[in-house]
Amino acid sequence: MSGVRRFIVIMLFDGVDLLDVTGPPEVFALLRRETDDDTGYEVVLAAETMDPVTTAAGVRVLPDVTFAEASLRAIDTLLVPGSVEVDEERRVHALTDPGVVDWVRTLAARTRRVTSVCVGAHLLAAAGLLDGRRATTHWSTAPQLAADHPSVEVDADPIFIRDGGVWTGAGITACLDLSLALVAEDFGEAVALRVARQLVMYLKRPSGQSQFSVPVEPVSTTRRMAELRHFVTQHIAGPLTVADLARHAHVSERQLTRIFKTELGMTPAAYIEAARVEVARNRLETSDDTLDRVASACGFGTSDTLIRAFRRKLGTTPTEYRSRFRRSG
């Protein structure tokens, strides 16, 4: 492999999310520090024309080549970022410009491996590249992806999914995890972990790790939901039930379910489990508590229940999770 460099094309278009464009090249560039030869990646930014592209952050980026020029070469990896608009009610909607979709389809035909980051999955789906496949995207637009493309099996939980030669990544910083996974596939796990250390990422997260993290969820749009989430946090170790939440909010269980579906896109029971898993993750990362103690402190009751919840939410076991993410000190 010495001297062989894989050609990666990252698509540019107006309104694109800046981190989706700049994050992956940082990962690929650091590979050069961790290898002894010229093996690595040749990364180019491609756009419709050579004019500067204005990203969603307002930063202008210069393309290296046009889409037409990129299509003349055999492409190893096509990386498709995304863009969104936010309406007056702060709802996020992924955009799919027909011209960009056409170029995704054209370039994908010249590509060994197609990837999307964040809401770029909507462009892949619009180009027909996700039909019959399992895919992920940013959790906020996952319902839109499922509604617009019923032939796609949308799973909003993992930080990235590989289905054959098509990879889809979840929201924002998950582009780094996806990029590290590509490095691991191309150059091995050991090299990818060395790159992760250069990025000051504790460890490369597994694909099954959930993108849902209770403390970093956006602030709820209603005071009632904020109070409900606080109530869950304060009573996480107890026998917390949907009925308890409904009584606290002075609503019926059916109305409570509607509130959670509207605000967070999940049922109250799913949120309670996710919150417990999040607290358990923190304890596994920062303490030497036994699984029984972690389970009790997080409201799972038994270690068996904790293990089943971890398998559902994260696709791993508490022991495997601790071995990857335990923080020293």
C-alpha positions as CSV (number, residue, x, y, z in Angstrom):
1,M,0.0,0.0,0.0
2,S,3.0,2.3,0.2
3,G,2.4,5.5,-1.8
4,V,-1.2,4.6,-2.6
5,R,-3.6,7.4,-1.6
6,R,-7.3,7.0,-1.6
7,F,-9.3,9.8,-3.4
8,I,-12.0,11.3,-1.2
9,V,-14.5,13.8,-2.5
10,I,-16.4,16.0,0.0
11,M,-19.4,17.8,-1.5
12,L,-19.9,21.5,-1.1
13,F,-23.1,23.6,-1.6
14,D,-24.6,26.7,-0.2
15,G,-25.9,26.4,3.3
16,V,-23.9,23.2,4.1
17,D,-23.1,22.6,7.7
18,L,-19.5,23.7,8.3
19,L,-18.3,21.0,10.7
20,D,-19.6,18.3,8.3
21,V,-17.2,19.7,5.7
22,T,-14.2,20.4,7.9
23,G,-14.3,17.7,10.6
24,P,-13.6,14.6,8.4
25,P,-10.5,16.2,6.7
26,E,-9.0,16.8,10.1
27,V,-9.2,13.1,10.9
28,F,-7.9,12.1,7.5
29,A,-5.0,14.6,7.7
30,L,-3.9,13.3,11.1
31,L,-3.4,9.9,9.5
32,R,-0.2,11.1,7.9
33,R,1.3,11.6,11.4
34,E,0.6,8.0,12.2
35,T,2.0,6.2,9.2
36,D,5.6,5.9,8.0
37,D,4.9,6.2,4.3
38,D,2.8,8.3,1.9
39,T,-0.2,6.0,2.2
40,G,-3.3,7.9,3.2
41,Y,-5.9,10.1,1.6
42,E,-6.2,12.7,-1.1
43,V,-9.1,14.9,0.0
44,V,-10.8,17.5,-2.2
45,L,-13.8,19.7,-1.8
46,A,-16.0,19.7,-4.8
47,A,-18.8,22.1,-5.7
48,E,-21.0,23.0,-8.7
49,T,-18.6,25.8,-9.7
50,M,-15.3,27.1,-8.4
51,D,-17.0,30.1,-6.7
52,P,-16.8,30.4,-2.9
53,V,-19.5,28.4,-1.1
54,T,-21.2,30.1,1.9
55,T,-21.8,27.6,4.7
56,A,-24.6,27.7,7.3
57,A,-22.1,29.2,9.7
58,G,-21.6,32.1,7.3
59,V,-18.0,31.0,6.7
60,R,-17.1,30.9,3.0
61,V,-15.2,27.9,1.7
62,L,-13.3,27.6,-1.6
63,P,-13.8,24.3,-3.6
64,D,-10.8,22.5,-5.0
65,V,-12.6,21.1,-8.0
66,T,-16.0,21.1,-9.6
67,F,-18.4,18.2,-9.4
68,A,-17.8,17.6,-13.2
69,E,-14.1,17.4,-12.7
70,A,-14.4,15.1,-9.7
71,S,-16.6,12.8,-11.8
72,L,-13.7,12.2,-14.2
73,R,-11.8,10.2,-11.6
74,A,-12.4,6.9,-9.8
75,I,-13.5,8.0,-6.3
76,D,-12.7,5.9,-3.3
77,T,-15.0,7.7,-0.9
78,L,-17.8,10.2,-1.5
79,L,-18.7,12.2,1.6
80,V,-22.0,13.9,1.5
81,P,-22.8,16.6,4.2
82,G,-26.2,18.2,4.7
83,S,-28.0,21.4,5.3
84,V,-31.2,22.4,7.2
85,E,-33.6,25.2,7.7
86,V,-35.4,26.0,10.9
87,D,-39.0,27.3,10.9
88,E,-40.6,29.9,13.2
89,E,-41.5,27.1,15.7
90,R,-37.8,26.0,15.8
91,R,-38.5,22.8,14.0
92,V,-35.5,21.5,11.9
93,H,-36.1,20.5,8.3
94,A,-33.4,18.9,6.1
95,L,-33.0,20.4,2.7
96,T,-32.5,18.4,-0.5
97,D,-31.6,20.6,-3.5
98,P,-32.5,18.7,-6.7
99,G,-29.3,19.8,-8.4
100,V,-27.2,18.5,-5.5
101,V,-29.1,15.3,-5.5
102,D,-28.4,14.7,-9.2
103,W,-24.7,15.2,-8.6
104,V,-24.8,12.8,-5.6
105,R,-26.2,10.2,-7.9
106,T,-23.7,10.9,-10.6
107,L,-20.6,10.9,-8.3
108,A,-21.9,7.8,-6.4
109,A,-21.7,5.8,-9.6
110,R,-18.0,6.5,-9.7
111,T,-17.4,5.7,-6.0
112,R,-16.4,2.6,-4.1
113,R,-17.8,3.8,-0.7
114,V,-20.5,6.4,-0.2
115,T,-20.9,8.1,3.2
116,S,-23.2,10.8,4.6
117,V,-22.7,12.9,7.7
118,C,-25.6,14.3,9.8
119,V,-28.5,15.3,7.5
120,G,-26.6,14.4,4.4
121,A,-28.5,11.1,4.6
122,H,-31.5,12.9,3.2
123,L,-29.5,13.6,0.0
124,L,-28.5,10.0,-0.3
125,A,-32.1,8.9,0.2
126,A,-33.3,11.4,-2.4
127,A,-30.7,10.0,-4.8
128,G,-32.1,6.5,-4.2
129,L,-28.9,5.2,-2.5
130,L,-30.6,4.2,0.7
131,D,-33.5,2.2,-0.7
132,G,-33.8,-1.0,1.2
133,R,-31.0,-0.1,3.5
134,R,-30.7,0.7,7.2
135,A,-29.5,4.3,7.9
136,T,-29.1,7.0,10.5
137,T,-29.1,10.8,10.6
138,H,-29.3,13.6,13.1
139,W,-32.1,12.6,15.6
140,S,-34.0,15.8,14.9
141,T,-34.6,15.0,11.2
142,A,-35.0,11.2,11.5
143,P,-38.8,11.4,11.5
144,Q,-38.6,13.4,8.3
145,L,-36.3,10.9,6.7
146,A,-38.6,8.0,7.6
147,A,-41.7,9.9,6.3
148,D,-40.1,11.0,3.1
149,H,-38.5,7.7,2.3
150,P,-40.5,4.7,3.6
151,S,-38.2,2.3,1.8
152,V,-35.3,3.3,4.1
153,E,-35.0,1.6,7.5
154,V,-34.3,4.7,9.7
155,D,-32.6,4.1,13.0
156,A,-32.0,7.4,14.8
157,D,-30.1,5.9,17.7
158,P,-26.6,4.8,16.5
159,I,-23.8,7.4,15.9
160,F,-23.2,5.7,12.5
161,I,-24.4,2.8,10.5
162,R,-22.7,0.8,7.7
163,D,-24.9,-1.1,5.3
164,G,-22.7,-2.6,2.6
165,G,-20.8,0.1,0.8
166,V,-23.0,2.9,2.2
167,W,-22.2,4.5,5.6
168,T,-24.5,7.1,7.3
169,G,-23.5,9.2,10.3
170,A,-25.5,10.8,13.0
171,G,-25.5,14.4,14.1
172,I,-22.7,17.0,14.2
173,T,-19.6,15.7,16.0
174,A,-20.4,12.1,15.1
175,C,-18.7,12.9,11.8
176,L,-15.4,12.4,13.6
177,D,-16.5,9.0,14.8
178,L,-17.6,8.0,11.3
179,S,-14.3,9.3,9.9
180,L,-12.3,7.3,12.4
181,A,-14.3,4.2,11.5
182,L,-13.4,4.7,7.8
183,V,-9.7,5.0,8.9
184,A,-10.0,1.8,10.9
185,E,-11.5,0.0,7.9
186,D,-8.8,1.2,5.6
187,F,-5.7,1.1,7.8
188,G,-6.6,-0.9,10.9
189,E,-8.0,-0.3,14.4
190,A,-4.6,0.5,15.9
191,V,-3.9,3.3,13.5
192,A,-7.4,4.7,14.1
193,L,-6.9,4.7,17.8
194,R,-3.7,6.6,17.4
195,V,-5.5,9.2,15.3
196,A,-8.2,9.4,18.0
197,R,-5.5,10.3,20.6
198,Q,-4.2,13.0,18.3
199,L,-7.8,14.4,18.3
200,V,-7.9,14.2,22.1
201,M,-10.9,11.9,21.7
202,Y,-10.9,9.5,24.7
203,L,-11.5,6.5,22.5
204,K,-13.1,5.8,19.2
205,R,-16.8,5.3,19.9
206,P,-18.4,2.0,18.6
207,S,-21.0,2.4,15.9
208,G,-23.7,1.1,18.3
209,Q,-23.2,3.8,20.8
210,S,-26.3,6.0,21.1
211,Q,-26.3,9.6,19.8
212,F,-29.0,10.3,22.4
213,S,-27.5,11.8,25.5
214,V,-29.9,13.1,28.1
215,P,-27.9,16.0,29.6
216,V,-27.0,17.5,26.2
217,E,-30.4,17.3,24.7
218,P,-31.6,20.8,23.6
219,V,-33.6,22.8,26.1
220,S,-37.3,21.8,25.9
221,T,-39.7,24.3,24.3
222,T,-42.0,24.2,27.3
223,R,-41.5,24.7,31.0
224,R,-43.6,21.6,31.7
225,M,-41.2,19.4,29.8
226,A,-38.2,20.9,31.5
227,E,-39.8,20.2,34.9
228,L,-40.7,16.6,33.9
229,R,-37.1,16.0,32.9
230,H,-35.8,17.5,36.1
231,F,-38.3,15.2,38.0
232,V,-36.9,12.2,36.2
233,T,-33.3,13.2,37.1
234,Q,-34.2,13.7,40.8
235,H,-36.0,10.4,41.1
236,I,-33.8,8.3,38.8
237,A,-32.9,5.7,41.5
238,G,-36.5,5.0,42.6
239,P,-39.3,3.0,41.0
240,L,-40.1,5.7,38.5
241,T,-43.1,5.0,36.3
242,V,-45.1,6.7,33.6
243,A,-47.9,7.0,36.1
244,D,-45.6,8.8,38.5
245,L,-44.7,11.3,35.7
246,A,-48.4,11.8,34.8
247,R,-49.4,12.5,38.4
248,H,-46.5,15.0,38.7
249,A,-47.6,16.8,35.5
250,H,-51.3,16.6,36.5
251,V,-52.2,15.0,33.1
252,S,-53.4,11.6,32.0
253,E,-50.9,8.9,30.9
254,R,-52.2,9.2,27.4
255,Q,-51.7,13.0,27.3
256,L,-48.2,12.6,28.9
257,T,-47.3,10.2,26.0
258,R,-48.4,12.8,23.5
259,I,-46.4,15.5,25.2
260,F,-43.2,13.4,25.1
261,K,-43.8,12.3,21.5
262,T,-44.2,16.0,20.5
263,E,-41.3,17.4,22.5
264,L,-38.7,14.6,22.4
265,G,-39.9,12.2,19.8
266,M,-40.1,9.3,22.2
267,T,-42.4,7.7,24.8
268,P,-42.1,8.5,28.5
269,A,-40.9,5.0,29.2
270,A,-38.2,5.2,26.6
271,Y,-37.0,8.5,28.0
272,I,-36.9,7.1,31.5
273,E,-34.8,4.2,30.3
274,A,-32.5,6.5,28.3
275,A,-32.0,8.7,31.3
276,R,-31.1,5.8,33.4
277,V,-28.7,4.5,30.8
278,E,-27.1,7.9,30.7
279,V,-26.5,8.0,34.4
280,A,-25.2,4.4,34.3
281,R,-22.8,5.3,31.6
282,N,-21.4,8.1,33.7
283,R,-20.9,5.8,36.7
284,L,-19.3,3.2,34.6
285,E,-16.9,5.8,33.2
286,T,-16.0,7.4,36.5
287,S,-16.3,4.8,39.3
288,D,-15.4,1.3,40.2
289,D,-18.9,0.4,41.4
290,T,-20.0,-3.1,40.8
291,L,-22.8,-3.7,38.2
292,D,-25.2,-4.4,41.0
293,R,-24.4,-1.0,42.6
294,V,-24.7,0.8,39.3
295,A,-28.0,-0.9,38.6
296,S,-29.4,0.0,42.0
297,A,-28.2,3.7,41.8
298,C,-29.8,4.2,38.4
299,G,-33.1,2.6,39.1
300,F,-32.6,-0.6,37.1
301,G,-32.9,-2.8,40.2
302,T,-30.8,-5.7,39.0
303,S,-27.7,-6.0,36.9
304,D,-29.6,-8.2,34.4
305,T,-32.0,-5.3,33.7
306,L,-29.1,-3.0,33.3
307,I,-27.4,-5.3,30.8
308,R,-30.6,-5.7,28.8
309,A,-31.1,-1.9,28.7
310,F,-27.5,-1.3,27.5
311,R,-27.9,-3.9,24.8
312,R,-31.1,-2.2,23.6
313,K,-29.8,1.4,23.7
314,L,-26.0,1.0,23.0
315,G,-25.6,-2.4,21.4
316,T,-23.0,-3.4,24.0
317,T,-22.8,-4.6,27.6
318,P,-21.9,-2.4,30.7
319,T,-18.7,-4.4,31.1
320,E,-17.7,-3.8,27.5
321,Y,-18.6,-0.1,27.7
322,R,-16.5,0.4,30.9
323,S,-13.5,-1.3,29.3
324,R,-13.7,1.3,26.4
325,F,-14.6,4.4,28.3
326,R,-13.3,4.1,31.9
327,R,-11.7,7.4,32.8
328,S,-8.6,7.2,35.0
329,G,-8.6,9.1,38.3
